[in-house]
Amino acid sequence: MNESDLYNSPYVANKIKVYAKAKGISLKGLLEGCHLGSNTFSHMLHGKSLAFDSLARIADYLDCSVDYLLGRTDNPEINK
């Protein structure tokens, strides 16, 4: 992890996508399960920040920590 990646919306969006794919969860299913709009990832990839509660819902849905999604740890179980 590069320090400049922390809190970077495109980095976080990609981290979420990769982890969801590894768990066999589609992005559409993830967004629907978290009650988020279909353009959420597009907005993030273009630099728009995700609200803290939305990020927490995604972490809960993926059964990992927010710290993992932000790139603060490589262990999805830490601070879960």
GIRALIN-V533909 format. One record per helix or strand. SS is the DSSP state (a for helix, b for strand). FROM is the first residue (numbers start at 0). TO is the last residue. If there is no record, write none. Layout:
<<SS:FROM:TO> <SS:FROM:TO>>
//
This chain:
<<a:2:4> <a:8:21> <a:26:32> <a:39:44> <a:51:61> <a:65:69>>
//
